[in-house]
Amino acid sequence: MFGFLKNGKKGLSEEEKRAMTLPRTKKVQFEPLPLARVENELNTDISAVLSYAPANYYASKENYLLCVFYFAEDYGEIYMQFENRVDDALKGKSKMWKIDKTLFRDILRKFGQQIQI
């Protein structure tokens, strides 16, 4: 009867549906930036993510930009999405980008992590 009061769940894009089926995820934190700025920069040049400053989760966990990677075990398919987090609560999500394994490797190097591609 009061169906109009229910919160309608937004449909996921095709990229988001595909990313959710991939077997592995990895999360890294960056210093907080507005999601609109992140989307504008990455739509212009996806390698702009390399200019973002890494954040120490334990030092700045009240406000940070979480980057979530969804990827296949052979790194053949990698998706990246940003989430704005305040006190560990989700405050907004960016769109999802498909990236190559070289950019994925370079992002992880900023955090001292190595992968073999």
TIMI-2910 file (N, C-alpha, C, CB; in pm, 1 decimal, decimal comma, always signed):
<rs>
+----------+----------+----------+----------+----------+----------+----------+----------+----------+----------+----------+----------+------+
!      n_x !      n_y !      n_z !     ca_x !     ca_y !     ca_z !      c_x !      c_y !      c_z !     cb_x !     cb_y !     cb_z ! resn !
+----------+----------+----------+----------+----------+----------+----------+----------+----------+----------+----------+----------+------+
!    +80,4 !   -118,6 !     +0,0 !     +0,0 !     +0,0 !     +0,0 !    +85,6 !   +126,3 !     +0,0 !    -91,9 !     -0,9 !   +118,3 !  Met !
!   +190,4 !   +126,7 !    +79,9 !   +278,0 !   +243,6 !    +86,3 !   +409,4 !   +215,9 !    +15,9 !   +303,6 !   +284,1 !   +231,7 !  Phe !
!   +400,8 !   +157,2 !   -100,7 !   +519,7 !   +122,8 !   -177,6 !   +601,8 !   +242,6 !   -218,0 !   +481,1 !    +47,4 !   -298,8 !  Gly !
!   +538,4 !   +359,6 !   -228,1 !   +612,5 !   +479,3 !   -267,8 !   +707,3 !   +526,4 !   -157,8 !   +515,6 !   +591,2 !   -304,0 !  Phe !
!   +690,7 !   +476,8 !    -35,4 !   +778,8 !   +515,8 !    +74,8 !   +906,8 !   +433,0 !    +79,8 !   +705,3 !   +503,0 !   +206,3 !  Leu !
!   +908,2 !   +322,3 !     +8,2 !  +1026,5 !   +236,5 !     +9,3 !  +1140,3 !   +304,0 !    -64,3 !   +995,7 !    +99,8 !    -53,6 !  Lys !
!  +1259,1 !   +285,5 !    -12,4 !  +1377,0 !   +338,0 !    -81,3 !  +1406,7 !   +247,8 !   -199,4 !  +1500,2 !   +347,5 !    +14,5 !  Asn !
!  +1399,8 !   +303,1 !   -317,0 !  +1430,7 !   +226,3 !   -437,2 !  +1580,6 !   +207,6 !   -449,8 !  +1374,5 !   +295,6 !   -562,3 !  Gly !
!  +1623,7 !    +86,0 !   -475,5 !  +1766,1 !    +59,0 !   -492,1 !  +1805,3 !    +90,5 !   -635,4 !  +1800,2 !    -88,6 !   -456,3 !  Lys !
!  +1910,1 !   +167,7 !   -649,1 !  +1956,9 !   +202,9 !   -782,7 !  +2014,0 !    +80,0 !   -851,1 !  +2062,4 !   +315,1 !   -776,3 !  Lys !
!  +1990,5 !    +71,5 !   -978,3 !  +2044,4 !    -39,4 !  -1055,0 !  +2194,5 !    -24,6 !  -1074,7 !  +1974,7 !    -49,5 !  -1189,6 !  Gly !
!  +2262,9 !   -135,6 !  -1078,7 !  +2407,3 !   -133,7 !  -1100,0 !  +2436,9 !   -127,4 !  -1249,1 !  +2474,0 !   -257,8 !  -1036,5 !  Leu !
!  +2546,2 !    -60,3 !  -1281,9 !  +2588,2 !    -55,3 !  -1421,7 !  +2644,6 !   -191,1 !  -1462,0 !  +2693,5 !    +57,1 !  -1444,4 !  Ser !
!  +2664,4 !   -209,6 !  -1590,1 !  +2719,9 !   -336,3 !  -1639,5 !  +2860,6 !   -359,2 !  -1584,4 !  +2722,7 !   -337,6 !  -1793,8 !  Glu !
!  +2940,0 !   -251,8 !  -1575,5 !  +3075,5 !   -265,7 !  -1521,1 !  +3071,0 !   -308,4 !  -1375,3 !  +3153,1 !   -133,9 !  -1534,9 !  Glu !
!  +2979,7 !   -249,8 !  -1297,0 !  +2969,2 !   -286,0 !  -1155,8 !  +2924,6 !   -430,9 !  -1139,4 !  +2871,5 !   -192,4 !  -1083,9 !  Glu !
!  +2830,4 !   -474,3 !  -1221,6 !  +2785,9 !   -613,7 !  -1214,6 !  +2900,8 !   -708,6 !  -1246,7 !  +2668,5 !   -637,9 !  -1311,1 !  Lys !
!  +2977,3 !   -676,0 !  -1350,5 !  +3090,3 !   -760,7 !  -1389,6 !  +3197,2 !   -760,8 !  -1281,1 !  +3150,3 !   -713,0 !  -1523,2 !  Arg !
!  +3226,2 !   -643,6 !  -1223,6 !  +3329,3 !   -634,0 !  -1120,6 !  +3293,1 !   -716,9 !   -998,0 !  +3350,8 !   -488,2 !  -1080,6 !  Ala !
!  +3166,4 !   -719,7 !   -962,4 !  +3123,4 !   -795,0 !   -844,1 !  +3141,2 !   -945,7 !   -862,6 !  +2977,4 !   -763,9 !   -812,3 !  Met !
!  +3150,6 !   -991,2 !   -986,3 !  +3168,4 !  -1134,5 !  -1009,6 !  +3315,1 !  -1176,2 !  -1008,0 !  +3106,4 !  -1173,2 !  -1142,0 !  Thr !
!  +3406,3 !  -1078,8 !  -1009,7 !  +3548,8 !  -1112,9 !  -1010,6 !  +3590,6 !  -1165,5 !   -873,2 !  +3634,8 !   -989,5 !  -1050,1 !  Leu !
!  +3685,0 !  -1259,9 !   -869,7 !  +3713,9 !  -1330,7 !   -745,3 !  +3796,5 !  -1254,8 !   -641,3 !  +3783,6 !  -1454,3 !   -777,7 !  Pro !
!  +3869,2 !  -1151,2 !   -679,0 !  +3960,3 !  -1088,3 !   -583,3 !  +3932,8 !   -938,9 !   -570,7 !  +4105,5 !  -1111,3 !   -625,1 !  Arg !
!  +3961,5 !   -885,9 !   -450,0 !  +3951,2 !   -742,0 !   -426,5 !  +4072,7 !   -695,7 !   -347,7 !  +3819,8 !   -706,6 !   -351,1 !  Thr !
!  +4102,8 !   -568,6 !   -360,3 !  +4209,5 !   -505,7 !   -283,5 !  +4164,8 !   -363,8 !   -255,8 !  +4347,7 !   -509,5 !   -359,6 !  Lys !
!  +4198,3 !   -313,7 !   -135,8 !  +4159,0 !   -178,5 !    -96,9 !  +4281,5 !   -100,6 !    -52,9 !  +4053,4 !   -181,8 !    +15,9 !  Lys !
!  +4288,4 !    +25,8 !    -97,3 !  +4394,3 !   +117,3 !    -54,2 !  +4329,0 !   +251,6 !    -21,6 !  +4506,0 !   +133,3 !   -165,1 !  Val !
!  +4394,3 !   +329,0 !    +64,3 !  +4338,4 !   +455,7 !   +108,6 !  +4422,6 !   +572,5 !    +59,2 !  +4327,7 !   +458,8 !   +260,8 !  Gln !
!  +4352,0 !   +677,6 !    +16,0 !  +4415,1 !   +802,2 !    -24,8 !  +4366,1 !   +914,7 !    +64,9 !  +4385,6 !   +833,4 !   -173,5 !  Phe !
!  +4441,1 !  +1025,6 !    +64,9 !  +4396,3 !  +1145,3 !   +136,0 !  +4262,5 !  +1188,3 !    +76,8 !  +4502,4 !  +1260,9 !   +126,4 !  Glu !
!  +4173,7 !  +1245,8 !   +159,7 !  +4039,4 !  +1278,4 !   +110,1 !  +4039,0 !  +1384,1 !     +0,5 !  +3953,6 !  +1325,4 !   +223,9 !  Pro !
!  +3959,9 !  +1358,1 !   -100,9 !  +3935,8 !  +1449,9 !   -212,4 !  +3787,0 !  +1443,2 !   -245,4 !  +4024,6 !  +1413,5 !   -338,6 !  Leu !
!  +3729,6 !  +1551,7 !   -297,2 !  +3588,9 !  +1545,2 !   -339,6 !  +3571,9 !  +1446,7 !   -456,0 !  +3538,1 !  +1686,0 !   -380,9 !  Pro !
!  +3467,2 !  +1366,2 !   -450,5 !  +3444,1 !  +1266,2 !   -555,2 !  +3423,6 !  +1330,1 !   -692,1 !  +3323,3 !  +1180,9 !   -520,1 !  Leu !
!  +3363,4 !  +1447,4 !   -697,0 !  +3343,3 !  +1515,2 !   -826,0 !  +3477,7 !  +1548,2 !   -889,9 !  +3259,6 !  +1644,3 !   -807,9 !  Ala !
!  +3572,5 !  +1592,2 !   -809,6 !  +3706,4 !  +1623,2 !   -861,7 !  +3775,3 !  +1496,4 !   -910,9 !  +3792,6 !  +1692,1 !   -753,3 !  Arg !
!  +3763,9 !  +1389,8 !   -833,3 !  +3825,6 !  +1262,1 !   -871,3 !  +3769,4 !  +1214,9 !  -1005,3 !  +3801,7 !  +1154,4 !   -761,7 !  Val !
!  +3637,7 !  +1218,3 !  -1019,7 !  +3576,1 !  +1173,0 !  -1145,0 !  +3618,5 !  +1259,0 !  -1263,1 !  +3424,4 !  +1174,1 !  -1132,7 !  Glu !
!  +3623,2 !  +1390,6 !  -1244,2 !  +3665,6 !  +1479,0 !  -1353,6 !  +3808,8 !  +1449,9 !  -1396,0 !  +3652,5 !  +1625,7 !  -1311,8 !  Asn !
!  +3898,4 !  +1436,2 !  -1298,3 !  +4039,2 !  +1410,9 !  -1330,6 !  +4057,9 !  +1276,2 !  -1398,2 !  +4124,4 !  +1417,4 !  -1204,6 !  Glu !
!  +3990,8 !  +1173,2 !  -1347,6 !  +4009,5 !  +1039,5 !  -1403,5 !  +3939,8 !  +1022,3 !  -1538,1 !  +3958,5 !   +935,4 !  -1306,3 !  Leu !
!  +3832,9 !  +1095,9 !  -1562,2 !  +3770,6 !  +1092,0 !  -1694,7 !  +3861,0 !  +1156,6 !  -1798,3 !  +3634,2 !  +1162,4 !  -1692,6 !  Asn !
!  +3938,1 !  +1257,2 !  -1755,8 !  +4032,3 !  +1323,2 !  -1845,6 !  +4155,7 !  +1237,1 !  -1868,3 !  +4072,9 !  +1459,4 !  -1789,7 !  Thr !
!  +4215,9 !  +1190,4 !  -1757,5 !  +4337,7 !  +1109,8 !  -1765,7 !  +4337,4 !  +1010,4 !  -1650,5 !  +4465,9 !  +1199,4 !  -1761,9 !  Asp !
!  +4322,1 !   +883,4 !  -1680,6 !  +4311,6 !   +780,4 !  -1577,0 !  +4438,2 !   +770,4 !  -1492,3 !  +4282,1 !   +645,8 !  -1640,5 !  Ile !
!  +4553,4 !   +808,1 !  -1548,0 !  +4678,0 !   +799,9 !  -1470,9 !  +4690,2 !   +912,9 !  -1368,9 !  +4797,9 !   +802,8 !  -1565,0 !  Ser !
!  +4591,1 !  +1002,7 !  -1361,1 !  +4591,5 !  +1107,9 !  -1259,1 !  +4585,3 !  +1048,6 !  -1119,0 !  +4474,0 !  +1203,7 !  -1280,6 !  Ala !
!  +4539,4 !   +925,2 !  -1108,0 !  +4533,6 !   +859,7 !   -977,4 !  +4672,7 !   +847,7 !   -915,0 !  +4469,7 !   +720,9 !   -990,5 !  Val !
!  +4775,8 !   +846,3 !   -996,8 !  +4912,5 !   +835,7 !   -944,7 !  +4956,4 !   +962,8 !   -872,9 !  +5009,5 !   +804,7 !  -1057,9 !  Leu !
!  +4885,1 !  +1072,6 !   -892,4 !  +4920,4 !  +1197,5 !   -824,4 !  +4853,4 !  +1209,6 !   -687,6 !  +4881,9 !  +1316,5 !   -910,9 !  Ser !
!  +4763,4 !  +1120,0 !   -652,8 !  +4694,8 !  +1126,0 !   -523,7 !  +4787,4 !  +1076,8 !   -413,4 !  +4564,8 !  +1042,2 !   -526,4 !  Tyr !
!  +4776,1 !  +1139,7 !   -297,9 !  +4863,3 !  +1106,4 !   -184,5 !  +4805,4 !   +989,0 !   -105,9 !  +4881,7 !  +1229,2 !    -91,8 !  Ala !
!  +4887,6 !   +886,9 !    -80,4 !  +4841,6 !   +775,5 !     +2,8 !  +4813,2 !   +822,5 !   +145,4 !  +4946,1 !   +662,4 !     +4,0 !  Pro !
!  +4719,4 !   +757,4 !   +210,7 !  +4684,9 !   +791,3 !   +348,5 !  +4710,6 !   +671,0 !   +437,3 !  +4537,2 !   +837,0 !   +359,5 !  Ala !
!  +4753,7 !   +698,3 !   +557,6 !  +4767,1 !   +594,8 !   +658,6 !  +4630,4 !   +579,3 !   +724,3 !  +4879,1 !   +629,9 !   +764,0 !  Asn !
!  +4569,6 !   +463,6 !   +708,4 !  +4434,4 !   +441,4 !   +759,6 !  +4425,8 !   +470,4 !   +908,7 !  +4390,2 !   +298,2 !   +732,0 !  Tyr !
!  +4522,5 !   +426,5 !   +986,0 !  +4515,5 !   +441,1 !  +1130,8 !  +4534,2 !   +585,3 !  +1175,5 !  +4619,3 !   +353,7 !  +1196,5 !  Tyr !
!  +4600,3 !   +667,2 !  +1094,5 !  +4620,4 !   +807,3 !  +1130,0 !  +4503,1 !   +894,5 !  +1085,8 !  +4749,3 !   +858,9 !  +1068,1 !  Ala !
!  +4436,7 !   +857,0 !   +978,0 !  +4330,6 !   +943,8 !   +924,0 !  +4202,2 !   +866,9 !   +895,5 !  +4378,3 !  +1012,0 !   +796,2 !  Ser !
!  +4162,6 !   +777,3 !   +985,0 !  +4046,1 !   +694,8 !   +955,0 !  +3912,9 !   +767,7 !   +970,2 !  +4046,5 !   +574,9 !  +1043,3 !  Lys !
!  +3913,2 !   +892,8 !  +1018,8 !  +3786,1 !   +963,7 !  +1026,9 !  +3743,8 !  +1022,6 !   +892,6 !  +3795,2 !  +1073,6 !  +1130,3 !  Glu !
!  +3837,4 !  +1039,0 !   +798,3 !  +3802,1 !  +1090,5 !   +665,8 !  +3909,7 !  +1048,0 !   +566,3 !  +3786,5 !  +1246,4 !   +667,8 !  Asn !
!  +3872,0 !   +968,2 !   +467,4 !  +3967,4 !   +923,0 !   +366,1 !  +3893,7 !   +881,5 !   +239,7 !  +4052,6 !   +805,9 !   +419,4 !  Tyr !
!  +3969,6 !   +865,7 !   +133,8 !  +3917,6 !   +821,8 !     +4,9 !  +3963,0 !   +677,4 !    -15,2 !  +3966,7 !   +915,0 !   -112,8 !  Leu !
!  +3868,7 !   +585,6 !    -15,1 !  +3899,2 !   +443,6 !    -29,4 !  +3892,6 !   +405,9 !   -176,6 !  +3801,4 !   +356,6 !    +54,1 !  Leu !
!  +3996,6 !   +340,1 !   -223,7 !  +4000,4 !   +291,7 !   -361,0 !  +3987,5 !   +139,5 !   -356,1 !  +4132,7 !   +336,2 !   -434,6 !  Cys !
!  +3885,1 !    +87,5 !   -419,8 !  +3859,1 !    -56,3 !   -420,0 !  +3887,0 !   -109,8 !   -559,8 !  +3712,1 !    -87,8 !   -376,0 !  Val !
!  +3969,2 !   -213,6 !   -565,8 !  +3999,9 !   -280,3 !   -692,1 !  +3931,1 !   -416,1 !   -693,7 !  +4154,0 !   -295,7 !   -712,0 !  Phe !
!  +3869,3 !   -449,3 !   -804,3 !  +3811,8 !   -581,4 !   -829,0 !  +3890,1 !   -639,0 !   -946,0 !  +3655,1 !   -574,8 !   -859,2 !  Tyr !
!  +3945,2 !   -759,5 !   -929,2 !  +4028,9 !   -811,7 !  -1036,7 !  +4028,0 !   -963,4 !  -1043,1 !  +4170,0 !   -763,1 !  -1019,9 !  Phe !
!  +4063,4 !  -1012,9 !  -1161,5 !  +4077,8 !  -1156,0 !  -1184,2 !  +4215,7 !  -1199,3 !  -1135,8 !  +4057,4 !  -1191,8 !  -1334,7 !  Ala !
!  +4232,1 !  -1326,3 !  -1109,8 !  +4358,2 !  -1375,2 !  -1054,3 !  +4476,4 !  -1355,8 !  -1147,7 !  +4345,6 !  -1520,2 !  -1020,2 !  Glu !
!  +4452,2 !  -1352,5 !  -1277,6 !  +4561,9 !  -1332,6 !  -1373,0 !  +4579,3 !  -1184,9 !  -1410,1 !  +4537,1 !  -1415,2 !  -1499,5 !  Asp !
!  +4508,5 !  -1094,8 !  -1340,8 !  +4511,9 !   -949,5 !  -1364,8 !  +4468,2 !   -914,3 !  -1506,9 !  +4652,7 !   -895,0 !  -1339,4 !  Tyr !
!  +4393,8 !  -1000,6 !  -1571,1 !  +4347,8 !   -974,1 !  -1706,5 !  +4233,7 !   -873,6 !  -1711,3 !  +4304,9 !  -1102,2 !  -1771,5 !  Gly !
!  +4163,3 !   -860,2 !  -1601,2 !  +4049,8 !   -768,6 !  -1593,4 !  +4053,7 !   -702,2 !  -1456,3 !  +3913,0 !   -843,5 !  -1617,1 !  Glu !
!  +4065,9 !   -569,1 !  -1454,4 !  +4077,1 !   -494,9 !  -1328,6 !  +3983,4 !   -374,7 !  -1334,1 !  +4224,7 !   -449,5 !  -1302,6 !  Ile !
!  +3902,6 !   -359,3 !  -1230,0 !  +3813,2 !   -244,6 !  -1217,3 !  +3850,7 !   -167,7 !  -1091,0 !  +3663,3 !   -289,5 !  -1213,3 !  Tyr !
!  +3834,0 !    -34,5 !  -1095,8 !  +3870,2 !    +52,5 !   -984,4 !  +3751,3 !   +144,0 !   -954,4 !  +3999,3 !   +135,9 !  -1016,8 !  Met !
!  +3721,7 !   +159,7 !   -824,3 !  +3613,4 !   +248,2 !   -782,2 !  +3655,2 !   +318,6 !   -653,8 !  +3480,4 !   +169,2 !   -761,9 !  Gln !
!  +3616,2 !   +445,1 !   -640,2 !  +3649,9 !   +523,0 !   -521,5 !  +3527,3 !   +540,2 !   -433,6 !  +3707,4 !   +660,2 !   -560,6 !  Phe !
!  +3551,4 !   +540,3 !   -301,8 !  +3445,2 !   +561,9 !   -203,9 !  +3491,4 !   +668,4 !   -106,1 !  +3408,2 !   +429,8 !   -129,3 !  Glu !
!  +3404,7 !   +763,8 !    -77,1 !  +3434,8 !   +864,3 !    +23,8 !  +3390,5 !   +807,5 !   +158,2 !  +3363,6 !  +1001,8 !     -7,6 !  Asn !
!  +3482,0 !   +796,9 !   +253,3 !  +3452,0 !   +739,2 !   +383,8 !  +3473,5 !   +843,6 !   +493,0 !  +3539,3 !   +614,5 !   +409,8 !  Arg !
!  +3375,9 !   +856,7 !   +581,1 !  +3385,8 !   +943,4 !   +698,2 !  +3349,9 !   +857,7 !   +818,6 !  +3291,6 !  +1070,3 !   +686,4 !  Val !
!  +3441,7 !   +845,0 !   +912,9 !  +3424,7 !   +757,1 !  +1029,4 !  +3386,7 !   +615,9 !   +985,2 !  +3317,2 !   +813,6 !  +1124,9 !  Asp !
!  +3452,0 !   +568,7 !   +881,8 !  +3433,0 !   +435,5 !   +823,7 !  +3294,0 !   +412,9 !   +763,5 !  +3458,2 !   +331,6 !   +928,6 !  Asp !
!  +3212,9 !   +517,0 !   +755,6 !  +3080,9 !   +504,3 !   +693,0 !  +3089,2 !   +554,4 !   +548,8 !  +2972,5 !   +584,0 !   +773,4 !  Ala !
!  +3023,8 !   +484,2 !   +460,6 !  +3022,0 !   +520,7 !   +319,0 !  +2940,1 !   +648,1 !   +299,2 !  +2964,3 !   +405,2 !   +233,2 !  Leu !
!  +3002,0 !   +749,6 !   +239,6 !  +2933,5 !   +877,0 !   +214,6 !  +2914,5 !   +904,9 !    +66,4 !  +3010,8 !   +990,7 !   +277,6 !  Lys !
!  +2968,2 !   +822,9 !    -19,8 !  +2950,2 !   +840,3 !   -163,1 !  +3043,3 !   +750,3 !   -241,3 !  +2972,7 !   +984,8 !   -202,1 !  Gly !
!  +3001,1 !   +715,9 !   -364,0 !  +3081,2 !   +629,8 !   -451,7 !  +3099,2 !   +697,5 !   -586,0 !  +3015,0 !   +490,8 !   -469,6 !  Lys !
!  +3213,4 !   +672,1 !   -646,4 !  +3237,6 !   +720,6 !   -782,2 !  +3189,7 !   +614,8 !   -881,1 !  +3388,9 !   +753,5 !   -804,5 !  Ser !
!  +3199,4 !   +647,4 !  -1006,9 !  +3172,8 !   +545,9 !  -1108,8 !  +3290,4 !   +447,8 !  -1110,5 !  +3151,3 !   +611,3 !  -1250,4 !  Lys !
!  +3279,1 !   +345,1 !  -1188,3 !  +3382,8 !   +242,7 !  -1194,0 !  +3461,3 !   +256,2 !  -1323,8 !  +3321,3 !   +101,6 !  -1182,1 !  Met !
!  +3593,4 !   +239,7 !  -1313,5 !  +3680,2 !   +246,4 !  -1430,9 !  +3749,5 !   +112,7 !  -1449,8 !  +3784,3 !   +360,2 !  -1417,0 !  Trp !
!  +3764,5 !    +73,2 !  -1574,7 !  +3844,5 !    -44,4 !  -1607,4 !  +3986,2 !     +4,6 !  -1633,3 !  +3786,3 !   -122,8 !  -1731,8 !  Lys !
!  +4084,0 !    -55,6 !  -1565,0 !  +4223,3 !    -13,2 !  -1579,6 !  +4307,8 !   -131,4 !  -1624,3 !  +4277,8 !    +45,7 !  -1446,8 !  Ile !
!  +4428,5 !   -102,2 !  -1670,0 !  +4518,9 !   -209,4 !  -1711,4 !  +4609,5 !   -248,4 !  -1594,8 !  +4603,5 !   -166,0 !  -1834,0 !  Asp !
!  +4676,8 !   -361,7 !  -1610,3 !  +4757,4 !   -413,6 !  -1500,2 !  +4881,0 !   -330,1 !  -1472,2 !  +4798,4 !   -554,4 !  -1529,4 !  Lys !
!  +4931,0 !   -255,5 !  -1569,6 !  +5046,9 !   -169,3 !  -1546,4 !  +5009,9 !    -55,2 !  -1452,2 !  +5100,7 !   -113,5 !  -1679,8 !  Thr !
!  +4895,5 !     +7,3 !  -1473,0 !  +4850,6 !   +113,9 !  -1383,2 !  +4821,0 !    +57,5 !  -1244,7 !  +4725,6 !   +184,2 !  -1440,3 !  Leu !
!  +4760,5 !    -59,5 !  -1238,6 !  +4733,7 !   -125,9 !  -1110,9 !  +4863,8 !   -148,2 !  -1034,4 !  +4661,1 !   -260,4 !  -1133,5 !  Phe !
!  +4964,6 !   -198,5 !  -1103,5 !  +5095,3 !   -220,9 !  -1041,6 !  +5154,4 !    -89,7 !   -989,4 !  +5191,7 !   -286,2 !  -1142,4 !  Arg !
!  +5145,8 !    +17,3 !  -1069,1 !  +5202,4 !   +146,1 !  -1029,6 !  +5130,2 !   +205,8 !   -908,9 !  +5196,6 !   +243,4 !  -1146,3 !  Asp !
!  +4999,1 !   +188,1 !   -901,3 !  +4924,0 !   +237,4 !   -785,0 !  +4966,8 !   +162,2 !   -659,9 !  +4771,2 !   +222,3 !   -807,1 !  Ile !
!  +4977,7 !    +30,6 !   -669,4 !  +5016,4 !    -48,0 !   -552,5 !  +5159,3 !    -17,8 !   -508,5 !  +5002,0 !   -196,5 !   -582,2 !  Leu !
!  +5246,1 !    +18,5 !   -601,1 !  +5383,1 !    +55,4 !   -565,4 !  +5386,8 !   +177,0 !   -474,1 !  +5464,6 !    +82,7 !   -690,7 !  Arg !
!  +5290,3 !   +267,9 !   -490,2 !  +5283,2 !   +385,1 !   -402,5 !  +5262,3 !   +343,5 !   -257,2 !  +5169,9 !   +478,8 !   -447,1 !  Lys !
!  +5206,0 !   +226,1 !   -236,6 !  +5177,8 !   +175,5 !   -102,6 !  +5279,5 !    +70,0 !    -59,1 !  +5037,3 !   +117,4 !    -97,4 !  Phe !
!  +5386,6 !    +54,4 !   -136,0 !  +5490,4 !    -41,7 !   -101,1 !  +5452,8 !   -185,5 !   -129,1 !  +5524,8 !    -27,8 !    +42,0 !  Gly !
!  +5357,5 !   -208,4 !   -217,2 !  +5313,9 !   -343,7 !   -250,3 !  +5358,9 !   -377,3 !   -391,5 !  +5159,9 !   -357,8 !   -236,8 !  Gln !
!  +5408,1 !   -498,1 !   -409,2 !  +5456,3 !   -543,1 !   -539,8 !  +5368,8 !   -657,2 !   -590,7 !  +5604,6 !   -587,9 !   -531,3 !  Gln !
!  +5340,1 !   -654,3 !   -719,4 !  +5273,0 !   -767,1 !   -783,7 !  +5353,5 !   -804,7 !   -907,0 !  +5124,5 !   -732,4 !   -821,0 !  Ile !
!  +5349,0 !   -930,1 !   -942,1 !  +5416,7 !   -978,9 !  -1062,0 !  +5315,4 !   -983,9 !  -1175,2 !  +5481,1 !  -1119,3 !  -1038,1 !  Gln !
!  +5342,2 !   -905,2 !  -1280,1 !  +5248,7 !   -905,6 !  -1393,6 !  +5314,3 !   -966,6 !  -1515,6 !  +5200,3 !   -763,0 !  -1425,4 !  Ile !
+----------+----------+----------+----------+----------+----------+----------+----------+----------+----------+----------+----------+------+
</rs>
